[in-house]
């Protein structure tokens, strides 16, 4: 109690402080009004300080919590936890699981369940017997462990007594020999000294041995857990920026496969199967690739069926994920970088320096790029092509690349038949040997006649090869002999040919031609928007060296182009989409076989009409500049046959305008017919086959030309017979 406070009066439990009143009103004053200004400020300051301290404590707590969360979630903390705790712990789990699997009966139970599910009673009995034998062996081992301590103690006592007796015997012998009784105990002392040294060594260096053994053990557990263990997803390293900056780890791929709900795969994982990478994940062009050895009961076909789910698990569109089976029981997984299939392809390489561009038919032409970005060349020599896909998917784009490339070789003769009304090849018409379009039977008939003509021409080419002493056409002999000039034939909308009234004949001729024309420098290219066994017969696809399937509707159509079983093996274009009003889709992208060592996606170069016109002009320039060697002139002099050349130019047409005949002759042999006019043509034709005027234009009749050739050959045979009779 303060000394200044009054003493309580009688009847008061404590000192009562009477509050003063205002003199004028008698109103009781408030306590704050009674306090002095200094006292009030002091108390107020204490309250504010207390509130400030509380606010500070609360802020400190918030800072601590936020800092702790930041530290815990930081990549370095996660990495440290992974390396220090997660990997060794996972290693312990793996080692324990392996030990249990090796020393328990789990493997026998798995085999018994598999045999029972497969209905293999013989295998079931075998594994049951093995299980019984294993259980008996484990029982015997347990009994051995129970009896082992007594046996060890007994053996140790017997051993010690034996050693002690032996040492005493040796000591007694030494004592008798030397006459010193002290030598009896000398061997025992030496043994005791050795034991003491061993105890000292283990005591002195035991720490180093323990630390070294512990480090080696932890290192083994760390490596085992890192390579074979499973770590929580929240410990996975954070990927910043582009999703392709870092490759997926084995857990990411394993989880993507586990969530496909393939019974055989999930059962194998549950039974202890560990993922095995034949080729670890690595950057492969505009994506990443890996190869995984699959467990039993998990064929690649099952993964391909779940491609949409697999793409979802890998955070990709279905068209960006391509699972294939390069070898039995092996999954080859290529995953595109997001957006790798979008955006334009680089310009056709030959456009960059078109004024100096020239192509060799025997070396091939650039047609597209892989998803890695590598350029792909399309072979022309010893190659045949089959293209299939929906309308607007880009089939003609790839065919036009091949045609434009062939045009830049002055030797190549190119025929195009389009059994529909379109103008895709019109910009190239001046350089083409022939261009036939139309949806009627007349076009189909001309196409059949063209194939028959090519097949008959194989005999002529074979004789020419014998004359030159070579087994296959090469550039040297093609430059010397016009009979061996390369031929490229494009048949678009080929379903109209094979499904027409003479479809069987067309299939027979086309398949034989494709099978035998390889070394004769004849290249066939078939295109169809509706591949099937009728529209694109197997006789054709089975002998085609290069196949390309663009956006397609179902797996049957896919396999009709790429070959039976392609879809199941993951070689599929079903995931590609055609061009629509909403966007370009995957136009120009195809699944290709024969272009590269392994089947894969190919993105075609695109050449528009204006650029195609420029290429045609360059091709015409090259043809006009084609050199004439002495050998060429000699062969040409030997084989020049104006009537035969005119008939070849007219081909399957019933009649042809004289200007078109002159153009065809120039394309056939620029050096002989490049300067021909109507007068030269009229002079070369006999009276019976002279040009005639119909529908206002001068034309040449194919029938009259053939009759003139037959008449001439008949007269030649008669002259030869008369000469023989005279002799």
C-alpha positions in Angstrom: 0.0 0.0 0.0 1.2 3.4 -0.9 2.2 5.5 2.2 0.3 8.5 0.9 -3.0 6.6 0.8 -5.5 7.1 3.7 -6.1 4.3 6.2 -9.4 2.5 5.7 -12.0 3.6 8.2 -14.2 1.2 10.3 -16.7 -0.7 8.2 -14.7 -0.3 5.0 -13.1 -3.3 3.5 -10.6 -1.1 1.5 -9.8 2.5 0.9 -12.5 4.3 -1.0 -11.4 7.0 -3.4 -14.0 9.7 -3.7 -14.3 11.2 -7.1 -14.5 15.0 -7.1 -17.6 16.7 -8.5 -18.0 19.9 -10.5 -18.6 22.8 -8.2 -21.3 24.3 -10.3 -23.3 21.2 -11.1 -22.4 18.5 -8.6 -21.8 16.1 -11.5 -19.4 13.3 -10.9 -16.2 13.6 -13.1 -15.1 10.7 -15.3 -11.9 8.9 -14.4 -10.0 10.1 -17.5 -10.8 13.7 -16.5 -9.5 13.1 -13.0 -6.1 11.8 -14.3 -3.4 14.4 -14.9 -2.4 15.0 -18.5 1.1 13.4 -17.9 -0.5 10.3 -16.3 -3.0 10.0 -19.1 -0.3 10.3 -21.8 1.8 7.7 -20.0 -1.0 5.2 -19.8 -2.0 5.8 -23.3 1.5 5.3 -24.5 1.8 2.0 -22.7 -1.4 0.8 -24.4 -0.2 1.8 -27.8 3.1 0.1 -27.2 1.4 -3.1 -26.1 -0.8 -3.0 -29.2 2.3 -2.3 -31.3 4.1 -5.2 -29.7 1.2 -7.5 -30.3 1.0 -6.4 -34.0 4.8 -7.0 -34.2 4.4 -10.5 -32.7 1.7 -11.3 -35.1 3.6 -10.0 -38.1 6.7 -12.0 -37.0 4.5 -15.1 -36.8 3.2 -14.4 -40.3 6.7 -13.8 -41.6 8.0 -17.0 -40.0 5.1 -19.1 -41.5 5.5 -17.6 -44.9 9.3 -18.1 -44.8 8.9 -21.7 -43.7 6.4 -22.4 -46.6 8.7 -20.7 -49.1 11.7 -22.7 -47.8 9.8 -26.0 -47.8 8.4 -25.4 -51.3 11.7 -24.1 -52.7 13.3 -26.3 -55.5 16.6 -26.4 -53.5 14.8 -27.7 -50.4 12.9 -30.3 -52.4 16.1 -31.3 -54.1 17.9 -31.6 -50.8 15.0 -33.6 -49.3 15.0 -35.9 -52.4 18.7 -36.6 -52.1 19.0 -36.8 -48.4 15.7 -38.5 -47.4 13.5 -39.6 -50.3 16.0 -41.5 -52.4 17.6 -43.5 -49.5 14.1 -44.2 -48.1 12.9 -45.4 -51.6 16.1 -47.5 -51.8 15.3 -49.2 -48.5 11.8 -50.0 -49.8 13.3 -51.4 -53.0 15.8 -53.6 -51.1 13.2 -54.9 -48.7 10.8 -55.6 -51.6 13.6 -57.5 -53.5 14.6 -59.4 -50.4 11.0 -60.4 -49.7 10.5 -61.4 -53.3 13.7 -63.4 -53.3 13.1 -65.2 -50.0 9.4 -65.4 -49.9 6.8 -67.3 -51.9 5.3 -64.3 -53.7 6.8 -65.2 -57.0 5.4 -68.7 -56.9 2.0 -67.4 -56.0 2.1 -65.0 -59.0 3.1 -67.8 -61.3 0.3 -70.0 -60.0 -2.3 -67.3 -60.5 -1.1 -66.7 -64.0 -1.1 -70.4 -64.8 -4.6 -70.8 -63.3 -5.9 -67.8 -65.3 -4.3 -69.2 -68.5 -5.8 -72.7 -67.8 -2.4 -74.3 -67.9 -2.8 -77.2 -65.5 0.7 -78.6 -66.0 2.3 -75.3 -65.2 0.0 -74.9 -62.2 1.1 -78.2 -60.7 4.7 -77.4 -61.3 4.5 -74.1 -59.4 2.4 -75.7 -56.7 5.2 -78.2 -56.1 7.8 -75.5 -56.2 5.8 -73.5 -53.7 5.6 -76.5 -51.3 9.3 -77.1 -51.7 10.0 -73.4 -51.0 7.9 -73.5 -47.9 9.7 -76.6 -46.6 13.0 -75.0 -47.3 12.0 -71.9 -45.3 10.7 -74.0 -42.4 14.1 -75.9 -42.3 15.9 -72.6 -42.4 13.9 -71.3 -39.4 14.6 -74.4 -37.5 18.3 -74.0 -38.2 18.2 -70.5 -36.9 16.6 -71.7 -33.7 19.1 -74.4 -33.1 22.1 -72.5 -34.4 23.0 -70.6 -31.1 23.4 -73.8 -29.1 25.4 -75.4 -31.8 27.7 -72.3 -32.1 28.3 -72.2 -28.4 29.0 -75.9 -28.3 31.4 -75.7 -31.2 33.2 -72.7 -29.7 33.7 -74.4 -26.4 35.0 -77.6 -28.0 37.2 -75.6 -30.3 38.7 -73.6 -27.5 39.3 -76.7 -25.4 40.9 -78.3 -28.4 43.2 -75.4 -29.1 44.1 -75.0 -25.4 45.0 -78.7 -25.2 47.1 -78.5 -28.4 48.9 -75.5 -27.0 49.5 -77.1 -23.7 50.9 -80.2 -25.4 53.3 -78.0 -27.5 54.4 -76.2 -24.4 55.1 -79.4 -22.5 57.2 -80.6 -25.4 59.2 -77.4 -25.4 59.6 -77.5 -21.6 60.9 -81.1 -21.7 63.3 -80.2 -24.5 64.6 -76.9 -22.9 64.2 -77.9 -19.3 62.2 -74.7 -18.6 58.7 -75.2 -17.1 57.7 -71.6 -18.0 57.7 -72.5 -21.7 54.6 -74.6 -21.1 52.4 -71.5 -20.9 54.3 -69.5 -23.6 52.1 -70.6 -26.6 49.0 -69.7 -24.6 50.4 -66.3 -23.9 51.1 -65.7 -27.6 47.5 -66.6 -28.5 46.3 -64.2 -25.8 48.6 -61.5 -27.2 47.1 -62.0 -30.6 43.6 -61.7 -29.2 44.6 -58.5 -27.4 46.0 -57.0 -30.6 42.9 -57.9 -32.5 40.7 -56.2 -29.9 42.9 -53.2 -29.9 42.9 -52.9 -33.7 39.1 -53.2 -33.9 38.7 -50.7 -31.1 41.1 -48.2 -32.6 39.9 -48.4 -36.2 36.4 -49.5 -35.7 35.1 -45.9 -36.1 36.6 -45.7 -39.6 35.3 -49.1 -40.6 31.8 -48.3 -39.3 31.8 -44.9 -41.0 33.1 -46.4 -44.3 30.6 -49.2 -44.2 27.7 -46.8 -43.4 28.7 -44.5 -46.3 28.9 -47.4 -48.7 25.5 -48.7 -47.5 23.8 -45.3 -47.8 25.4 -44.7 -51.2 23.9 -48.0 -52.4 20.5 -47.2 -51.0 20.6 -43.7 -52.5 21.5 -45.0 -56.0 18.9 -47.8 -55.8 16.2 -45.4 -54.7 17.1 -42.9 -57.4 17.1 -45.3 -60.2 14.4 -47.8 -59.2 12.3 -46.2 -56.4 9.2 -44.1 -56.5 9.3 -40.6 -55.1 6.2 -38.4 -54.3 4.9 -36.2 -57.1 5.2 -33.1 -54.9 9.0 -33.6 -54.9 9.2 -33.5 -58.6 11.4 -30.6 -59.9 9.4 -27.6 -61.1 9.5 -27.1 -64.9 9.7 -23.4 -65.8 9.3 -21.8 -69.2 9.0 -24.2 -72.1 7.7 -27.6 -71.1 10.5 -29.1 -73.3 13.3 -27.4 -71.3 13.5 -30.6 -69.2 13.0 -34.2 -70.1 10.4 -36.3 -68.3 11.8 -38.7 -65.7 10.9 -42.4 -65.4 8.2 -41.7 -62.9 6.3 -39.4 -65.3 6.4 -42.0 -68.1 5.6 -44.8 -65.7 2.6 -43.0 -64.3 1.3 -42.1 -67.8 1.4 -45.8 -68.7 -0.1 -47.0 -65.4 -3.1 -44.7 -65.8 -4.0 -46.3 -69.1 -5.6 -49.1 -67.1 -4.0 -51.9 -69.0 -4.6 -54.9 -66.7 -1.3 -56.7 -67.7 0.8 -53.6 -67.2 -0.7 -52.7 -63.8 -0.5 -56.3 -62.6 3.2 -56.4 -63.6 3.9 -53.2 -61.7 2.0 -54.5 -58.6 4.1 -57.7 -58.8 7.3 -55.8 -58.7 8.1 -55.1 -62.3 10.4 -52.1 -62.8 10.4 -49.9 -65.9 13.4 -50.5 -68.1 14.6 -47.9 -70.6 16.2 -49.3 -73.8 16.8 -45.7 -74.7 16.4 -43.1 -71.9 14.3 -40.0 -72.7 16.3 -37.6 -74.9 15.6 -34.6 -77.1 14.8 -35.7 -80.7 14.1 -32.8 -83.1 11.0 -30.9 -82.0 10.2 -33.3 -79.2 11.5 -36.1 -77.1 11.8 -39.9 -77.6 12.3 -42.9 -75.4 12.2 -46.7 -75.9 10.8 -48.9 -73.1 10.9 -52.7 -72.7 7.3 -53.7 -71.9 6.3 -56.4 -69.4 4.3 -59.5 -70.4 0.6 -59.2 -71.2 1.1 -55.6 -72.3 1.4 -55.4 -76.1 2.0 -52.0 -77.8 -1.3 -52.5 -79.5 -3.1 -51.9 -76.2 -1.2 -48.7 -75.7 -2.0 -47.5 -79.2 -5.7 -48.1 -78.5 -5.4 -45.7 -75.6 -3.4 -43.1 -77.4 -5.9 -40.3 -76.5 -5.6 -41.1 -72.8 -1.8 -41.4 -73.1 -1.6 -38.0 -74.7 -3.8 -36.6 -72.0 -1.5 -38.1 -69.3 1.5 -36.5 -71.0 -0.3 -33.1 -71.4 -0.4 -33.3 -75.2 -2.9 -33.5 -78.1 -3.3 -37.0 -79.5 -1.6 -36.0 -82.8 1.5 -35.0 -80.8 2.0 -38.4 -79.3 3.2 -41.4 -81.4 3.7 -44.8 -79.8 5.1 -47.4 -82.1 6.6 -50.9 -81.9 10.1 -51.0 -83.6 10.8 -54.4 -82.1 8.7 -57.1 -80.3 7.8 -56.1 -76.8 9.4 -52.6 -77.2 7.5 -49.3 -77.0 9.0 -46.5 -79.0 7.4 -43.3 -77.7 7.9 -40.0 -79.5 6.2 -36.9 -78.0 6.2 -33.6 -79.9 7.0 -30.3 -78.4 3.7 -28.4 -77.9 2.8 -26.7 -81.2 5.4 -28.7 -83.3 2.7 -29.6 -85.8 1.4 -26.1 -86.2 2.8 -23.2 -88.2 4.0 -23.2 -91.8 6.7 -25.4 -93.2 9.8 -23.7 -94.6 9.7 -22.9 -98.4 10.6 -25.5 -100.9 14.4 -25.5 -100.9 14.7 -25.3 -104.7 12.9 -22.0 -104.7 15.7 -20.2 -102.9 18.0 -20.2 -105.9 15.6 -21.2 -108.7 17.6 -19.5 -111.4 20.4 -22.0 -110.9 18.2 -24.9 -109.7 18.5 -28.3 -111.4 17.5 -31.8 -110.3 18.8 -35.2 -111.1 16.0 -37.8 -111.5 18.4 -40.5 -110.2 19.1 -38.5 -107.0 15.6 -37.6 -105.9 13.9 -34.3 -105.0 13.1 -32.6 -101.7 9.5 -33.2 -100.6 9.2 -32.3 -96.9 10.6 -32.3 -93.5 10.4 -34.6 -90.5 9.1 -33.3 -87.1 12.8 -33.1 -86.1 13.2 -30.6 -88.9 15.4 -32.8 -91.1 14.7 -32.5 -94.9 13.4 -35.6 -96.6 14.1 -36.4 -100.3 11.7 -38.4 -102.4 13.3 -41.0 -104.6 12.2 -41.1 -108.2 14.4 -43.8 -109.6 13.5 -47.3 -108.4 10.5 -45.9 -106.5 6.7 -46.0 -106.7 4.2 -44.0 -104.6 0.8 -44.5 -103.1 -0.9 -41.6 -101.4 -4.2 -41.7 -99.5 -6.2 -39.4 -97.3 -9.4 -37.3 -97.0 -10.1 -34.6 -99.5 -8.2 -31.4 -98.5 -5.6 -33.3 -96.5 -2.7 -32.5 -98.8 -2.2 -35.5 -101.1 -1.7 -33.4 -104.2 0.7 -31.1 -102.4 3.2 -34.0 -102.0 2.6 -35.2 -105.5 3.2 -31.7 -106.9 6.5 -31.6 -105.1 7.6 -34.8 -106.9 6.4 -33.5 -110.3 8.0 -30.1 -109.9 11.3 -31.7 -108.9 11.1 -34.1 -111.9 10.4 -31.2 -114.2 13.8 -29.7 -113.3 15.5 -32.6 -114.9 15.5 -32.0 -118.7 15.6 -35.8 -119.3 12.3 -36.6 -117.5 9.0 -37.1 -119.4 6.0 -36.5 -117.1 2.4 -37.6 -117.7 -0.4 -36.6 -115.4 -3.9 -38.1 -115.4 -6.5 -36.6 -113.1 -9.9 -38.4 -113.2 -11.7 -35.4 -111.9 -12.1 -31.8 -112.8 -9.4 -29.7 -111.1 -6.6 -27.3 -112.0 -3.9 -28.5 -109.6 -1.5 -29.3 -112.4 -2.4 -26.6 -114.9 0.6 -24.3 -114.0 2.9 -27.2 -115.0 1.2 -28.1 -118.3 3.7 -26.5 -120.7 6.5 -28.8 -119.4 4.3 -31.9 -119.0 4.4 -34.6 -121.7 0.6 -34.9 -121.3 -2.1 -33.7 -118.9 -5.4 -35.4 -119.0 -8.3 -34.3 -116.7 -12.0 -35.2 -116.5 -14.4 -37.4 -114.6 -15.8 -39.4 -117.6 -15.1 -42.8 -119.0 -12.9 -41.2 -121.7 -10.3 -40.2 -119.1 -10.4 -43.7 -117.6 -9.8 -45.2 -121.0 -6.9 -42.9 -121.7 -5.3 -43.8 -118.4 -5.7 -47.5 -119.1 -4.1 -47.0 -122.6 -1.2 -45.1 -121.0 -0.5 -47.9 -118.6 -0.6 -50.5 -121.4 1.7 -48.3 -123.5 4.2 -48.1 -120.6 4.1 -51.8 -120.0 4.7 -52.5 -123.7 7.6 -49.9 -123.6 9.4 -52.2 -121.0 10.4 -54.4 -123.9 11.9 -51.6 -125.8 13.8 -50.4 -122.7 15.0 -53.9 -122.0 16.5 -54.2 -125.5 18.1 -50.7 -125.1 19.7 -51.8 -121.8 21.2 -54.9 -123.5 22.6 -52.7 -126.3 24.3 -50.5 -123.7 25.5 -53.5 -121.6 24.0 -52.2 -118.3 21.5 -53.9 -116.0 19.6 -50.7 -115.0 19.1 -47.3 -116.4 21.5 -44.6 -115.3 22.0 -41.0 -116.2 24.8 -41.7 -118.6 22.8 -44.1 -120.8 19.6 -42.0 -120.5 21.5 -39.0 -121.9 22.8 -41.2 -124.8 19.5 -43.0 -125.7 16.1 -41.3 -125.8 14.5 -44.7 -125.4 15.7 -44.7 -121.8 14.5 -41.3 -120.8 12.9 -41.4 -117.3 9.2 -41.4 -117.2 7.0 -40.1 -114.3 3.3 -40.9 -114.3 0.8 -39.4 -111.8 -2.7 -41.0 -111.6 -4.9 -38.9 -109.3 -8.3 -40.2 -108.2 -7.1 -43.7 -109.1 -10.2 -45.3 -107.5 -12.1 -44.4 -110.7 -9.6 -46.5 -112.6 -9.5 -49.6 -110.4 -13.3 -49.6 -109.7 -14.3 -49.0 -113.4 -15.7 -51.6 -115.8 -12.1 -52.7 -116.8 -10.8 -52.4 -113.2 -9.4 -55.9 -113.1 -7.3 -55.3 -116.2 -6.1 -52.0 -114.9 -5.1 -53.6 -111.6 -3.2 -56.4 -113.4 -1.3 -54.1 -115.7 -0.5 -51.5 -113.0 0.8 -54.2 -110.5 2.9 -55.9 -113.2 4.3 -52.5 -114.3 5.1 -51.5 -110.8 6.8 -54.8 -110.1 9.0 -54.8 -113.2 9.6 -51.1 -113.9 12.0 -50.5 -111.1 15.2 -50.6 -113.1 13.7 -49.1 -116.2 13.4 -45.6 -114.8 9.6 -45.5 -114.7 8.0 -44.0 -111.6 4.2 -44.4 -110.9 2.3 -42.2 -108.4 -1.2 -43.2 -107.4 -3.5 -40.9 -105.3 -7.0 -41.6 -103.8 -9.2 -39.9 -101.2 -11.0 -43.2 -100.3 -8.4 -45.9 -99.8 -10.0 -49.4 -99.5 -9.3 -52.9 -100.9 -11.3 -51.9 -104.0 -10.2 -48.3 -104.5 -6.6 -49.1 -103.7 -6.0 -52.8 -104.2 -3.4 -54.7 -102.1 -1.6 -55.7 -105.3 -0.7 -52.1 -105.8 0.2 -51.2 -102.2 2.2 -54.3 -101.6 4.7 -53.5 -104.3 4.8 -49.7 -103.7 8.0 -48.6 -102.1 6.8 -45.3 -100.7 3.5 -44.8 -99.0 1.9 -41.8 -97.4 -1.3 -41.6 -95.5 -2.8 -38.2 -94.7 -5.7 -37.4 -92.4 -7.9 -40.5 -92.6 -11.2 -41.7 -91.0 -10.5 -45.1 -89.6 -7.9 -47.8 -89.1 -9.0 -49.9 -92.0 -8.4 -47.1 -94.5 -5.1 -46.4 -92.7 -3.9 -49.9 -93.2 -5.1 -49.9 -96.8 -2.5 -47.3 -97.5 0.3 -48.1 -95.1 0.0 -51.9 -95.0 -1.9 -54.4 -92.9 -1.1 -54.2 -89.2 0.2 -50.6 -89.4 -2.4 -49.2 -87.1 -1.8 -51.8 -84.4 1.9 -51.1 -84.5 1.3 -47.4 -84.0 2.0 -46.4 -87.6 -1.2 -44.4 -87.9 -2.6 -41.2 -89.5 -6.0 -41.5 -87.8 -5.1 -38.8 -85.3 -4.5 -36.2 -88.1 -7.2 -33.8 -89.0 -8.1 -32.4 -92.5 -8.5 -28.7 -93.4 -11.8 -27.2 -92.4 -13.5 -23.8 -92.2 -12.3 -23.5 -88.6 -8.6 -23.9 -89.4 -5.9 -25.6 -91.5 -5.9 -28.7 -89.3 -2.9 -31.0 -90.3 -3.1 -30.4 -94.0 0.2 -31.4 -95.6 1.2 -33.7 -92.7 1.2 -37.5 -93.3 2.4 -40.7 -91.8 4.9 -42.0 -94.3 6.7 -45.3 -95.0 9.6 -45.7 -97.3 10.8 -42.1 -97.2 13.0 -42.6 -94.2 14.5 -45.7 -92.5 11.6 -45.8 -90.0 8.0 -44.8 -90.6 7.2 -41.4 -89.2 5.4 -38.1 -89.7 6.3 -36.1 -92.7 5.3 -32.4 -93.4 5.2 -31.6 -97.1 6.6 -28.5 -98.7 3.9 -26.2 -100.2 4.4 -24.6 -103.6 1.6 -22.2 -104.7 0.4 -21.7 -108.3 2.6 -18.6 -108.8 5.7 -20.4 -107.6 4.8 -23.5 -109.7 4.7 -21.3 -112.8 8.2 -20.0 -112.0 9.4 -23.6 -111.6 7.8 -24.5 -115.0 9.6 -21.6 -116.7 12.9 -22.7 -115.2 12.2 -26.3 -116.4 11.5 -25.1 -119.9 14.7 -23.1 -119.9 16.7 -26.1 -118.8 15.1 -28.3 -121.5 16.0 -25.7 -124.1 19.6 -25.6 -122.9 20.0 -29.4 -122.7 23.4 -30.1 -124.4 23.7 -32.4 -127.4 26.8 -34.7 -127.2 28.2 -36.6 -130.1 27.1 -39.9 -128.7 23.6 -38.5 -128.3 23.5 -37.3 -131.9 24.8 -40.7 -133.1 22.2 -42.7 -131.2 19.5 -40.2 -132.3 20.5 -40.6 -136.0 20.3 -44.4 -135.6 16.9 -44.5 -134.0 15.1 -41.4 -135.4 11.6 -42.5 -136.6 9.3 -39.6 -137.1 6.2 -41.7 -137.4 6.9 -43.7 -134.3 7.7 -40.5 -132.3 4.5 -38.9 -133.5 2.5 -42.0 -132.6 4.1 -41.9 -129.1 3.3 -38.3 -128.6 -0.4 -38.8 -129.5 -0.5 -41.9 -127.2 -4.0 -42.8 -126.2 -5.7 -39.9 -127.8 -7.9 -40.5 -130.8 -6.6 -37.3 -132.4 -4.5 -34.3 -131.4 -4.1 -30.8 -132.5 -1.0 -30.2 -134.6 0.3 -27.6 -132.1 0.0 -30.1 -129.3 1.8 -32.7 -131.4 4.7 -30.3 -132.1 4.9 -29.5 -128.4 4.9 -33.2 -127.5 7.7 -33.9 -130.0 9.8 -31.0 -128.6 9.3 -32.5 -125.1 10.2 -35.9 -126.4 13.4 -34.9 -128.2 14.3 -31.2 -127.9 17.3 -31.4 -130.1 15.6 -33.1 -133.0 12.1 -31.5 -132.9 12.8 -28.3 -131.0 12.7 -26.2 -134.2 10.0 -28.0 -136.0 7.1 -26.1 -137.5 3.8 -27.2 -139.1 5.6 -27.7 -142.4 8.1 -30.1 -140.9 5.3 -32.1 -139.4 3.3 -32.2 -142.6 6.4 -33.4 -144.5 7.1 -36.2 -142.0 3.7 -37.7 -142.4 2.7 -39.8 -145.4 -0.2 -38.8 -147.6 -2.6 -41.1 -145.8 -1.9 -39.5 -142.4 -1.6 -35.9 -143.3 -3.1 -33.4 -140.8 -6.7 -32.5 -141.5 -9.1 -29.8 -140.4 -12.0 -30.5 -138.1 -14.0 -28.2 -135.8 -11.9 -25.3 -137.1 -8.4 -26.6 -136.2 -5.8 -28.8 -137.8 -5.4 -32.2 -136.2 -3.5 -35.5 -136.6 -5.4 -38.8 -136.4 -3.8 -41.5 -134.2 -5.4 -44.3 -136.2 -4.1 -43.0 -139.5 -0.6 -42.7 -138.1 -0.7 -46.3 -136.8 -2.0 -47.5 -140.2 0.8 -45.7 -141.9 3.4 -47.3 -139.6 1.8 -50.8 -140.2 1.8 -50.2 -144.0 5.4 -49.1 -144.0 6.5 -52.0 -141.8 4.6 -54.4 -144.1 6.3 -53.0 -147.2 9.7 -53.4 -145.4 9.0 -57.0 -144.6 8.0 -57.7 -148.3 11.2 -56.2 -149.6 13.2 -58.3 -147.2 11.4 -61.5 -148.4 12.1 -60.6 -152.0 15.8 -60.0 -151.2 16.0 -63.4 -149.6 14.2 -65.1 -152.6 16.7 -63.4 -155.0 19.6 -64.6 -153.0 
